[in-house]
Amino acid sequence: MNTDQIISHARARFDHAQAKQVLKEKYQAKMLFAYAGGMWRAGPELLTMLLCVPGTESVILDLYNNPVKIINTELFNLAQQRWQEQMNSWLVEHEELSKKR
């Protein structure tokens, strides 16, 4: 390999890593949603917490540490739906990005 090929390869690897980071940040932002006057981030942490909270109604802290009264099943369903939609879209874009490499 000559110097130009090495530089080209290094730039391609850096561009790919940067594109993956941008993609991650894009979909992390899309995980946010509002419910019952609070802001929530769909993800494994929220889903697990909602599965562990007893009863049908609870008071839990939102992203901004504000206590919010929620209906467990409603918030769980919204979070799960948002999580799955965004993860599916993220996977599609990630696979397209990997093909370009």
C-alpha positions, 0 to 999 in steps of 0.5 A: 500500500502506498501512502495515498491508499493508507490515507484514503483508508484512514479517512474512510474509517474515520468517516464511517465512525463519525457517520455511526455516531451521528446516526446514534445521536439522531435516533437517541433524539427520536426516542424522546416523547411526552406523556402525562405532562412529562418527558420520557426516553424510550429504552430498556431502562424505562421499559424495565422500570415500568415492568417492575412498578406494582399497580396500575397507576404510579408516580415516577420521575421523568427525564427532568426529575419531575414526579409524574402520575402515570398509568403503567400500561399506557406508558409502557405501550407507548415506550415499547412502540416508540422504542421498536419503531426507532430501533427498526429504522436505525437498523435499516440506516445502519445496514445501508451505512455498512454497505457503503463502507 
